[in-house]
Structures are given as C-alpha cells and as structure tokens.
Amino acid sequence: MAFINDEKNFLDIHLGTYELSFNKKYRLISLLNDFTLGLWFLIGSVFFLFEPLKTAGAILFIIGSAQLIARPIIKIVHAFQFHHKRKNF
C-alpha cells in the first residue's frame, strides 16, 4: 500500500518495499545556479557593447547556455532518490 510522508527536508513516497525520496535541499544549488546564470548573461551583454570584449561576451553566453542545460539536471539529480527498504529482522 502506498503512503506519503512529508518531513522537513524530504517528501517520502512508500510503495511496498520501495521508497521514493524527494530532497528539498537542492533549492540552494538551484538558486546559486540561477544567480550565476543571470550574472553571466548580464556581463556578457555589457561586453557586447564594446568591440574588444565581444569574444569574452560570447564565452560568457556559452557558459550561461551550459548552465541553462544544467538547470533541469541539477533539479532532477537532487530532487529524488529511489531505493529499496530493508526489512528489519
């Protein structure tokens, strides 16, 4: 029988002998990623206003784009774990 346990840092869904745990601590990593992502795009945009800095601006846009790809990966990896519960003997 399935049941849900909502604790401070985790949301656990019990499915028979299996348990699906969602970790709420990923939020800090996600927020730091979003902050630096915005920073790279802002600085890259300013660099594009000056001819000698356009290459550096393009590099910052590439870094920001990679972080856009990393964003959902961070959320998935840190959001849940699936493991088998051991029986107590």
N, C-alpha and C positions, 0 to 999 in steps of 0.2 A: 504494500500500500504506500502511496506517495504522500509525503507531507513536507511542509516548508518551515524552516527555522530561520528567522530574521534576527541576527545578532548585530552588535555594534559595527564590527568590521567585515562581517561575512553574511551572505544570504545562502543558506544551505537548502538544497532540494534533495530529499531522501527518496530513492527509488529502489525499494527492496534492499539488496545488499550493496547497492551503489549509492554514491553521494556526489552531487554536482555543487561545487562551492564557487560563489562569485565573490571576488576580493574587491572591497571598496577602496583599498589603499592606492589603486592605480591612478586615482584622480590627481594626485600631486605630480606624478610623472607626466601625465597628460597635459596638465596646466603649464608645466615648465616647457614642454614641447611646443605648445601653442604660443607661449610668450616669446620664445626664441624664434619661432617661425615668423611671427609678426615683425620682430626686430630685423631679421634678415631681409624681408621684403621692403621694410621701410628704408633701411640703409641702402639697399640695392637700388631703390627708386631714386634716392637722393644722388647716388653715384652716377646714375644715368643722365643726370643734368650736366655733368662735366665730362668732356671728351676723354681726358686721360684716365678717368675712373670707370669707363663703361665696361671694360673687361672684368674688373673687380665686382661691379654691379651684377653682371651676368653670372659670375660664380656664386654670388650670394643668392640669386634667384634659383640656381640649380640646387644649392643646399636647402633652400626653403621648399622647393618642389619635392626633394627627397624626404623632408620632414612631413610633407602632406601625405606621402605614401606610408611613412612610418606611423602616422597618427592612428589609423584603424588597427594596425598590427599591435601597437602598444596596448590599445584598449582590449583587444582580443586576448593577448597573452596574459595580461594582468587581471583580466576580468574573471576568469574561471579556471578551475581545476576539476578534473574528473578522476576519481579514484575509487577503488574497491574497499569497502569497510571490512575489517577483520572481525571475526566472531570471537567473543571472549570465552575462554574455556575455564 
